[in-house]
Amino acid sequence: MTEVRDRPSVTERLHWLRRHMTVWLLALVLLVVAVAVGVSYTLGVFSASSANLRNVVATGSMTQVNSADNAAFMSGHDLVPGDHVDGAVTVRNEGDARGSFRLVAGDVEDEPGPGGGQLSTRLTLRVVEAGSGTEVYTGRIGDLDADLGTWAPGEERGYEFEVTFPPGTAAADNAYQLSSFTVTYVWDAVQAR
């Protein structure tokens, strides 16, 4: 008589499946690769290609040249009410791009004298574009923030500065004796379209 064996239990089936899972996964991966290779060979009858070599995209620059070479272009000593000090500077847009230029006063540092007067608040500044005579700014030095317009690459403009100690009353002017100040004029340029 033939012995009939019962079907394997669920535990035995899971055990068998775990032992052979790697083989089944490997077989599945190989089948997918074979199908992908076969499809690429059967569908790739005609092909063509062309190239445009060495296309270049580069940035320009936003630079400027200052005739005073980043140094002071005016200085005044022993001023009394009614005196003025003059200076001039030329700036050129040396970059490859059009630029929107501004002139601002930065780092205003007062050194009050015995009377406590802050000289930068008493003096007036007048800036004029050389050649055209167009007034760019008139007012207190520390408030300077002037739009100089848009300059083309290579464009150069000159500016004349006049700092004046306007006369006042003796009582008011005495507060500024032996006072001094320094200021940095900053030429800002931002690329413009």
Secondary structure, 3 states (H helix, E strand, C coil): CCCCCCCCCHHHHHHHHHHHHHHHHHHHHHHHHHHHHHHHHHHCCCCCCCCCCCCCCCCCCCCEEECCCCCCCCCCCCCCCCCEEEEEEEEEECCCCCEEEEEEEEEEEEECCCCCCCHHHHCEEEEEECCCCCEEEEEEHHHCEEEEEEECCCCEEEEEEEEECCCCCHHHHHHHCCCEEEEEEEEEEEECC
